[in-house]
Amino acid sequence: MDTKLDPSRDDLPLMANTSHMLVKHYVLDLDVNFESQTIEGTIVLFFEDGNQVKKQTSSTKEICQLESNEACTFRTPEPCHIPATNARTDSSKLGYNDFAICDKGEKDTFDKDGNHDNQEQASGISSSEYCCDTRNHGREDFLLVLDCCDLSVLKVEEVDVAAVPGIEKFTRSSKLSVISEELRNEVVGELVTLPADRWREQLDYYARCGQAPGCGELFFDTDTWSLQIRKPGALTASEFPHAIRIWYKTKPEGRSVAWTSDQSGRPCVYTVGSPINNRALFPCQEPPVAMSTWQATVRAAASFVVLMSGENSAKPAQLREGCSSWHYYVTMPMPAATLTIAVGCWTEIKLEKDLVTERPFSSSEATFRCAGVCGHVEYPCRFQNASATAQEVIPHRVFAPMCLRDVCQETLLPLIPPCLSAAHSVLGTHPFSRLDILIVPANFSSLGMASPHIIFLSQSTLTGMNHLCGTRLCHEIAHAWFGLAIGARDWTEEWLSEGFATHLEDVFWTKAQQLSPHEAQEQQELRACLRWRRLQDELRNSPEEMQVLRPSKEKTGQVSDSGASVVKHGLNPEKIFMQVHYLKGYFLLRFLAKRLGSETYFSFLRKFVHTFHGQLILSQDFLQMLLESIPEEKRQDLSVENIFRDWLESSGMPKPLQSERQAGAECGLARQVSAEVTKWIRVNRRPRKRRRREKSEVFEKVSLMRSCTPIPLERFPPAPVFHSQLELPRTLDKRALFLCVCCLPLQGFIPAFHSSFRLSDAIPAPSRPAGLASRASLGAEDFEAPNSAEPPEDIPPPGAGCRGPPPVVRARGEAQARPGAQARGEVPSGGPGHGRVPVWGADGERGCPAAAAGPQVLRAGQGADG
């Protein structure tokens, strides 16, 4: 495979040489600084030899090259002032900005981005096992390559694990007399392979080794996508240090984390996942084959809450005044890309009373608790724990800004137990022991994102009824099985994660709602109809090469000799908004479920989960096991090759899906919705009838109204329309109507009515507010002299926004007039002759009132609807 990658292309490079060394565990020790928008600290990586350790004679096939074909040159480590002792303890005693770093005054130590300068740095790197060092007389040193981007790497050193007290138990000798590289690697090799029942001891020694002093700096260099490390004289992977510590700092513009503000305006930061995953958060091995565990200590100001992928529900430990420390760990090996962290002023949202109710298992549901040996590497597996397999609802917490507390309590919290219980009834044992759910800030670009032990949900899911929140929650819960516990070995096969989650969200949600089988089928058919239309739109408006679910075809899952590979279209910005892998994957699984029958299909799915949890798969692993479960008479033309051809390796609409949609009849609910949509489309297209009136006047003099200069309609903004007829009878004390009108933002308006005011009493004219003549051309004889230089206090000033309630009509006795209402021209609940009916003009000022001794009609002008 060609590993000379062009970052300008839309393929995401995975540079780590995982075939030679695999990271088994990370120990992170980090400080979060919101002032500088950086995360800085150390990470200790523990390795074991990869599956393929090549001999030195094969190294000539892979040589580190520059664009100028010159040898790759590494700088000698510069003198550094970072203490080489107890990194974790010392950093805990320092403030956020107190980490010692290399002296920035030293010449050529760092470039402008904080990286070690290398004037001969290549634009692309090799994933070779060896790198030629011309200063070392032609000898070739092993080159460790890690995925790294947007990081300032300060220092790399070997960790002296042999200095940890009690570590001799992991060696063949009872006393460590002579310390050598071989002995240190032996210690690490024993530590990373401890049996699962000793996981607590293993984590403890990982932490102790993470605090061990350094025993020598290592050469390193960085480029756009990677960090390259070597030790002079270490010619093979087995001779390279198996425990190294990296001092580094993130950059504010790093693409793995988002620095923003939450819905309350307080600062926060969280990992954003794809497209580049976590390589801008810490140096790591990104290929999914590098499945590892981790533990992390994160320090932040005491007012912040740190949430992270971890099996424990961490509580803050106060280090000093104003600073807290949070510790998380994971014992189930997973790709480093699945690690998630979020730091902010979150509040844990709780219900006033516990609504979780345990639902007893039916006998049919209990049968899928499969026994037997798991096929994954050894770790404390919940599938082998009797109490874990019986746990329908795992412990869960919800975090959000305080301003979203009420909506979370009303919408989200009641949905979590039934959704978790429904997922358990379909797939069995929850892969993870607990769950945190965080409502992320408004700039989150998706509706949700699932990571081990934590789910990010968009605030958009909390709006409206609970359907959107419930389906999205079910989708992310489904990722615990497909996407996390069972991952794709090749990230181009996203349908193995998103297709399954999309298919299972419907199944989980109908069970969570406790729908009858008929209702569940109707709802799922309706959603299938909507997805069919969405898929049609996607295929019409997307490039053909991005419509293929298995773009690498027969090369899927293949990597270079060193382990490097690319994710096809991984950096293409269009891919972020595409749902083809969701929708085509969903329809493929739906097609297979129909072919097998629902009961047979989900029985197989539970068996598949138990067989492959904790492992990585390709499409053929799932399809081959599925077809083996189908009787010969039901297979017909089904085969792995046919499914690849029709569904996974072709663009456009799959032919079996086209035939199914053309032959199948829509369910009753889908027909009902379709008819309703068609009706409203037809109504919307119907031409509207508008009554036309003369624009020359707004008010028409009727009966005894005195003559006045009319107000042109075009001088007023469009007015809201009242669609009812309001009549004021002769005896006002029998029924008093209060008309409250609001002014439009930035300008006043005249309320327009489709009907007339009928005033049966003679109502004297109120006083005219000052300034009325500036916007309305009314005769001066129509008004009394102003009695105040300022308008009454209840009249909004020009340009004011909406004040008070919307227009209402109240009968007498429902509300009393405010004190001074008569002076302000309001209609009181008194007898005849006491009323004032103001007519509102531009800028919120009162216009020409109706004033006469006899009955008269006041007609409004044409409104917004004519």
N, C-alpha and C positions, 0 to 999 in steps of 0.2 A: 504494500500500500504506500502511496506517495504521502509522505509526512511533511513535505515542504509546503506549509499552508500560507495562504494569502488572507490576512485578516480583513481585507476589503470585501471579500466574498461573503455570501450569506450563510456559509457553513460554520458551525461552532467547533473550534478545535479542542480536543481533549488530549493534552500534551503529556500527561504523566506516563512514565515508563513502568506500568504496573506489571509487566511480565517478569520484571527482575526483582522488584521489591514492592510489597504491599503494606500500606498503613493498616495496623490492627486497632490502634487506639490513639485518640487525641486528648491532651490535657490542656485546656485553655485557661488563661489567667488574664482577665481583661478589665480595663477601666473605661467607662463611658463618659465622655466629656461633651456636654451639649454646647458649651461656649465655642469650642473649636470645631464642633461636629465631627469628632473623630473617636474611634475605638482603638485603644493601644494596649500593648502588653506582650505576653509571650504565648507561644504554643509549643508543646512538646509532642513529638511524633514517635510512636513505637512501631517498628517494622518487623516483618518476617520476610524471608526470601520468597520471591515469586515462584510461579510454576515452572518458568524456563530460565535457567541461568546459563547463559551462553559461554562457550569457551573463548579464550582470548583470540584464537585464530580466526573466529568468525567476525571479529570486530571490524575488519576492513570493509565489510559491506555497508556499514553504517558509520559514517564519519561526520562529525559536527562541522558544518560548512557555513561560511559567510557568503554574502552576495558577491564578494570579491574573491571567493575561493581561498581565503586566508584561514589559518587555523584559529580556533576559538580560544581567546586569551582571557584568563581570569586575573583579576587584581589580587595582590597579596592583601590579607586582612589588615585594615588600618588599626592603629592603637585605639582602643575604645574604653570609655570610662564607665561602662555598665558593669556593675559588680557581678562576679562570676559565682557568687554564693547564693544559696537559698532564694531563688527568684520569686517564688510565690509568697514567701513570708515577708521578704523585703518590700515587695510591691504593695502588700496589704498595709504597710505602715506609712506609705506615701500617699500624697494627694493625687487628684486626677492628673495634674500637670507636672507631678514631681518625678515621673520616671526619668532616670538619667539616660541620656542618649550620647552618641558619639559627638565629640567636640566639633561643632560646625565650623570652627575656624581653621580646621586642618585642610590643607589644599587638596582639591580634587577628590575629597572623600565622598561627597554627595552631589548629585545633580540637582536641578531646580525642583524636581519632584520628590526629593528626599531619598532617591535610590543611590546606591554606589555607582559612581560614574564609570563608564566603559566606553572609551572613544571608538573602539572597534566593535561595538555591540551590533549583533546581527538583527536584521529586520524580521527574520523568522528563525526558529531554532530547530535543531535536530532532536529526535527522540532516541538517539543512539545510546548504546550501553557504555561506550567508551568515548572519551574526548582526548584528542591529541594535545599534549602540552609541550611546545617546542623548547621551553626552558627546562624540561625534565628529560633531555636527551632522547626524545622520541618515544618515551614510555607512555602508555595509554592508561589514564585513570578512569575508573568507573564514574559515570555522570548520573546523578539523581535528578530527575526532572519532576517538578510539582506544578500543578495548575495554579496560576497566580495572575491577578490583574488588578490594576488600580490600588496597589499597596506600596507603601514605603518600607522596604525591608532594611532593617538597621544592622542586624548582626545574626550570624548563624554559628552555633557551637555544638560540639559533642557533649552529651550528658554523661557524667561519671556515675552510672548506676551502681557500680561496685562500692561506692562510698556510703550507700544507704545502710544503716544498721539493720542486721538480721537478714540481709539479702543473700547470705551464703546458703540459705536453705534451697535456693534455686540453682545451685551449682553441685557438681559432683564431689567437690572437696568441702570438708567441714570448716576450713579456715582459709581465708583469702590471703595468701602470702605474696604472690606475684600477680599484679594487676596487668592485664593485657587486653588488647582489642578483642581477641577471641573470647576471653572470659566475659567481658561486658556483653558481647553479643549472645553468649550462652545464657546469661542471666535474663536478657530480654526475651530470648526464644522460649525459655521455660515460663516466664511470666505471661506471655500472650497465649499460651496453650494450656493454662490451668483449667481443670474441669469446671463445669457450670456450677456445681454445688459450693465452690469456693469463690464465688463472684465478689463477695464482700471483701475478702482478703485481697483479691486481685485489685479491686478499686483502691484499696488502702495503699498497696504498694505502688500502683500507678501514681497516686498523689505524692508519695514519698520520693519516688524517682523524679517526678516533676520538680521537686524542690532541691534536688541534688545539685552540687556545683558543676560547672562546666570543666572540661578537661582538654580544651583546645578549640580554637576557632577554625571554621571551615571556609574555603573559598566559595564564593557565590556570585551569580550574575542574574540579571532579570531582563526580560524583553516584554513585548506586548502581552503575551499570553502565558508566560511561564517563569518559574524560578529554577535556576540550575545550580546544583551544589556538587562539590567534589572535595575529596580529601587526597592530598598528594600521597602517592604510594599505595592507595587502595585500588587495586586493579580489577576486582570483581565485586559483585553485590554482596557476597558473603564477607568480604573484608571491609566493607563500608560500615560506618557506625549505625547501629540499629536503634539508637535513641538520640535524637537531635532536638535542640531548642532553637526557635526562631524568634527574634525580637522584631516587632513590626508595628506599623500604625496604618490604619485605614485613611482614605482620603475623603473629604466631604463630597466630592463628585463621584465616588465609587458607586458602581452600578448594582451592587448586591444589597445595599441598604438604602432606605429612604429616610431622610431627615425632614421632618415636617411638624405640623401642629395638629392636635386632635380637635374634636368638635367643640371643645371648651376653650380652644386657643392656647393650650399649654404644649410645650415641646415634647416630641416623642421620636422614636426611631424604631424601624422594624425591617426585617429582611423581606425582600420582594420576590425571591425565587428566580424563575427563568427570566431572561434567556441565558444569563451567564452563571446562574446559581450562586454558590458561596465563595467563588474564587477571589472576589473583592472584599470578603469578610475575613478570611484566613487562608494561608497557603495550604493546599490539600491535594488529594488525588481525586479528581472529579469523575473518572469513568465509573459506572455503576458496579463494576466487578470489584472495586476497592471498598468492600463492605467493612465498616469499622464501628467500634463503640466510641463513646466520648464522655468526658466529664468536664464541667466548666465552673469556674468561679468568676462572677461578674460583680463589679462594684459600681455603685451609682449613688447619687445624692439620696438622702433618706426619704425624700418626698416621692421618689420614683419606685415603681413596681417593675421587676424584671421577670418576664415570662419566657420560657424556653422549652424546647423539646427535651423532656426528661421524665423519668419514671416516678420521681418523687415530687410531691407538692411542696416546693421550697418555701421556706419562711426566711425573712430577712434577719441577718445577724449584724448588730451594730458594731462597727469597728472603732469609730470615734464619733464625736458630735457632728451630725450632719452627713454621715456617710454610712451606708449599709452594704452588706455583701450577701449575694445569693449563690447557692450551689445547686447544680443539677447534674444528673448522670443518666446514662442509657447503657443497658447490658445486652440489648438485641442488636447485632451488627446490621447496619444499613448504610447506604451510600451517603457520603458527606453532604451531598446536595440536599438531603432531606432535613438537615439541621435548621432550626428556626429560632430566632430570638426577637423579642419586642420589649422595649423599655419606654415607659411613659407613666403619667399620673393616672393610671387606671384605678377603678374602684370595683371591688368584687360585688356583684349583684346577687342578691339572695331573695327567695320568696319568703313571705311572712311565715308560712308554714310549709312543711315538707309534703309535696304532692306525689312523691314517688311511691308507687304501689307495686308490690311484687306480684307477678302473674304466674301461677303455677304452670309448669311444663305439661304439655300433653304427651302421651306416650310416643306419638309419631315424631315429635320434636326432640325427644330425649334420645332417640336411636342414633342420631348422627354424631353423638359424642364418640368419635372414633378412637380406638386404642391403637397402640403400636408405636414403633420407633419413628421419630421425625427424620426427614431427609436432609435437614440443614446442618450447618456447623453447630457445635455444642454451645448452648447458652441457656439461661433459665427460661424455659419455654412455657407459656401459659397453656398451650394445648396439652401438656402433660400434667397439668395441675387440676385436680378434681374440683376444687372450690372455684377456680377461675372459669372452668368450662360451664359451671352452673350459674355464673353471674350474668344476669340479663342486662342490668343497668350498671355500668361502671361509675365510680365516683367522678363527678364533673363540677367544674366551676365556670362562671361567666364573668368576664371583665369588660368594662366599658367606661367611657367618661361619665361623670356623674349626671350630666345633662341628659343622658340616654337611659337613665335608671328605670323610669316608669315604663317606657316602651319595651325595654328588655323584660321587665317583670310581666308585662301583659302579653307580649308576643312570643319571645324566645324561650324563656325558662320553662313554661308548661309543655313545650314541644320536645324537649331533650329526652326525658324518660321514655315516652312512647316510641320515639324514633330509634333510640338505642335498643329498646326491647324488640322492636320489629326487625332490626338488622340481625340481632342474635337469633331470632326465630327462623331466619332465612339461611344464614351462613354459619351459625354456631359460635364458637368461642371468640370473644373480642381479643384481637391480637395485642392490644395495649391495655395497661392496668388502670389508666385514668385519662381524663380529657379536660383540657382548658379550652374555652371558646372566647375569643377576643373580637370585639367590634372595632375594626381598624379605622384609621382616619379616612376622610372623604376622598383623598387622592388615590386610594387603593383602586387598581385598574380592573379588578375582577369582582365577581360576586362572592367568591370564596377561595380558600386555599387550605389544603390539608397537609399537615406535617405530623411526625410522631408525637402523640400526646397533646397536640394543640391544633386548633382550627381557627383560621382567620375568616371572619364574615364581614361583608360590606354592610354599611348602615342602610343601603337600599333594600336589603332583605327584610327590614323591619317595618316597611311601609305597607299600607293597605291591610288586607286580611292575612291570615297566617299561611296561605297556600305557598307563596313565594319563599317565605322563610322555611317552611317545612320541607319543601322539595330540595332547596339548596342545602339545608342541614343534612338531609338524607344522602345527597350526592357526596358531600365531604366525609360523612361517616363511612360510606362505601369505600372510600379511598384507603381506609385503615386496612382493608383486605387486599384490594387491587390498586396498586400504586405504591404501597408502603411495605406491608408484610409480604406481598408478592410483587416484585418489580420487574420491569422490562430490562433484559440484558443489553438491548440496543435501544437508545432513546428515540430513534426514529419510529419505533412501534408504539406510539403514544396511545393507540386505540386500546392496547391492553390495560391501560389505566383509565382513560376517559370514556371509552366505549362501555366498559363494565360499569363504571360509576353512573353513567347516564341511564343505562338499562336498569340497574338496581335501585336507583332513586325512585322510580315509579313503583316498584314492588314494595320497597320499604314504606313509602308514603301511604299507599293504599292500606297496608297493614296497620300503620300508625293511626289512621283514621277509623279503623275497625269497620271498613266497608264490607258489604255483602259481596259474594263472588261476582254477581251480575254488575253491581255498581263499580267494583274494582275494574272489571273488564271494560266497562263503558268509559271510565276515566282514562285508562291506559290507551284505549283506541283513539280517544280524542287527542291525547298528547302525541300519539304516533302520527295522526293526521297533521297536526301543527308542525311537527318535526319534518315530515315529508315535504311540506311547503318550504320550510326553512332550508332544507338540504337542496331543493331545486334552485333556490336563490343563490346559495353558496356556490353551486357548481356553475351557474351562469356567470358569476362575477368573480371568479378566482382563476389563477393560472392552472393549466392542466397538470403541470409537474407537481403542484402542491396539493392535488386532490388524491394522491396515491398514499395509501396507508402503510405500505411497505416499500419506500422509495429505493432502498438499496437492493431489493429483490434477493437474488441468491447470495449476495455478499453481506446480507444482514447478520450482524453479530461478529463479523470478522474485524480483526485489528491488525496492526503492523506487528512485526517481530518483537518490538519493545512494548507493545500494549497501547500505543497512541492510535487515535481514530478521530473521526469527525462526526458531528451530528448534522445530517443534511438539512439545509434550510433553517438551521437552528438560530441564526441571527437575522433571518428575513423579517423585517418589521410587519409584513402582512400576516405572518403566521400567528401573531399574537391575537389577531381579531378573527381568525378563522375557526370554524367549528366542524370542519369536515371529518376530522378524526373522532370527534364526539358522535356525530350523527351517523356516519357510515358504520362505525363500530357498533353503535346501538342497534341499527337495523340488521346487522349481521347476527348479533346475539339473539335478537328477537326472531329472526328467521330460523335459527338453529333450535330455539326453545319451542317454536311451533312444530318443527319437524319431529322433535323427540317427544313432545308433550310436556306440559309444565311440571308435573310431578317428577318425571324422569330426569328432566333437565336440572332442576334445583337439587335433586338428590345427588346427581353427578357433580354439581358445583360445590357442594359441601365436601365431597370426597376429594375434589381437586384442590380445594383450599387446604385441607389437612395434609395432602401430599406435598404441596409446593410452598407452603408458608415458610418464610425465612430464606427464600431462594429467588434467583433471577430466572426468567423464562423468555422464550421466544414464541412467536405465533404457533409454530409447528408443535411445540410442547403441549399447548392447550388443545389444538385441533386433533392431534393424534390420539391423545387420551380420550377426547370426546367421541371420536369415531369408533374407537374400540369398545365404547359403552353402548353403541347403537346396534341393535340386531341387524342382521344382513338384509332382512326384508324391508327395513325402514331406511337403509342407506341410499338406495337407488343410485343416483348420479353423484352422491356426496363423496368427495375425496379431498385430501389436503391440497392436491394440485389444482382441482377445480375451484376450490374456495380461494386459493391464492390468485388464480386467473380472474375470477369474476368479481371478487370483493376487495382484495388487498393490493394487487399489483396493477390495477387498471384505473384510469381516470374516468370521470363521468359517473353517471348513475349505474349501479350494478344491474345487470340484466335480470337476475332473479327478483330483485326488488321491484323493478318496473312491471314485470309480469304479475307479481303479487298485488300491487296497487291497482293495476288495471282490472284484474279479475275480482278482487275483493270488494264487497259492499261496505259502505260506511256504517258504523253503529248508529243507533238511534240518537245518542247524545251528540255525535258529530254532525248528523243531518240537521238536528235542531239548531246547533250553533251556526252551521253554514247558512241555513235559511234566515236566521236573525241577522247575520252579517250582510247577506244579499239584500235584505229589506232595507237596512239602513244605508247601504250604498245607493240604492235606488232613490230613497228619500233625499239623500244629500245631493243627488244630481238633478232633482226636480227644480225648475226655475221658480224663484221666489216672486210673489206678487208684492209690489210696493206701491203704496198710495203716494201720489205726487201732489205736492202743494206749492203754492206760490212762495218763493223765498223772500218776497218783499216785506213781509211782516210776520212777527211772531204772535202778537196779540191782536185779536179782532174785537173791535168795540161792539158790544151787544147791549141793547136796551138803553139804559140811562148812563152808560159809562161816558165820562167826559172825553173830549177829543184830546189825543196826545200824539206826538210824533212816534211812528212805529220804530221798533228796534230791528235792524236787519238780522236775519238768521245767521248769515255768514260770520257775524261778529262774535258768535258764541261757539264753544266747542260742542261736539256731539254729547247728547244728554242721555242719561239712563231713562228707561221707559217703564212706567208703571202700567201694567196691563189690566187694571181694574178701574171701575168708575167710582169716584168718591163723591158723595153728596152730603152737603151740610144742610140739614132741614131747618125750617124756620125756627123751631124751638131748640136752641142750642143746649139748654140745660138737660134735655132728654138724652142727648148723645154728643159727646165731645170727641173730636178726632184730632190727634196730635200727629203732625207730619214732621218727621225728622229726616233731614236730607244731609248728605255728606258731600263735601267738596272733593273734586278729583285732585290727585297730586299735581302740584305746581300751577293749578288754575281752577277757577270756579266754574260753575255750570248752571244752566237753567234746567230743572227737571221737566221732562216732557211727558205728557200723558196721552194715551190713545183715546181717552174720553174727557169729559168736561167736568170742571168743578161747578156745581150748581149752588150758588149762594142765595138763599132765600131771605136773608136779612140785609138791611143796610149796614155795612161795616165801614166805619170811618177809616180814612187812610192813615197809616202810621207815619212817623217822622222818617225822612230820608237820611240815611247815613251820609256822612261827608265823603266826597270823592266819587259819588255815583256817576255824575255827568262825565267823568273822564273816560268811561268805557261804554256808556249807553247814551244815544242821542235822543233824550226825552225832553219834552217841553218843560220849561221852568215853572209854568203855571200849574203843573200837575202835582207839585210837591210843596210841602211846608218848608220853612227854613230849617236847616239842620240845627238840632239842639245840642250837638256835641261835635267836637272836632275829631273824635275817634269813633269808630263803629262800636256797637255794643259788644260785650265780651263774648257772647255766644256766636258771633259771626267770625268765621275763620278769616285770617288775613290773606291777602293775595299770595298765591303760591303755596299755601299750607296744604299738608296732607290730609288724609281722612281723619276726622275727629268724631268721636262719639259712635253710637250704634248705627247700623244700616237703617234705611227708611222703614218705619213701622207705622202701623195704624192701631191705635188703642181706643177702646170705647170708654165712656165715662165710668169712673169708678175704678178702672184698672191702674191709673196713675194720676197723681195730682200735679198741677203745674208748679214749677219751681218758684220760689219767691222772686218777685220782680218780673214775672213773665209778661205781664201786661205792658210794662215799659219797654220790653224787648220785642214786642210784636208777636208773642206766642198766643195760641188759642187756649184760654183757660177753660175750666169747667163751670163757668158762670152762666148767667142768663143772656138774653139777647142784647146786642149792642156792645158787649164787652170783648168780642173776639178780634183778633188780629191775624190775618192770613198773609204772611210775607211772601212776596214773589221774588225769587232769587235771580240775580243777574250775574254778570261776569265778575271774576275774581272774588266770588263769595259775597258780593254786596247785594243788598235788597233792591229790587227793581220796582217797577210801577205796580202798585197794589190795586185791587178792586175797591172802589169807593163810590157808593151811591146810596140813595135812600130806598130804592126799589130793587126788585129782583134783577139779577144780572148773571150773565154767563161768562166765565173766563176760559178761553180756549188756548191751549198750549200749541206751540209750533211743532214742526216735524221732528221726530226723534231719530235715534240711531237706526232703528228698524223701519223708518218711514212712517 
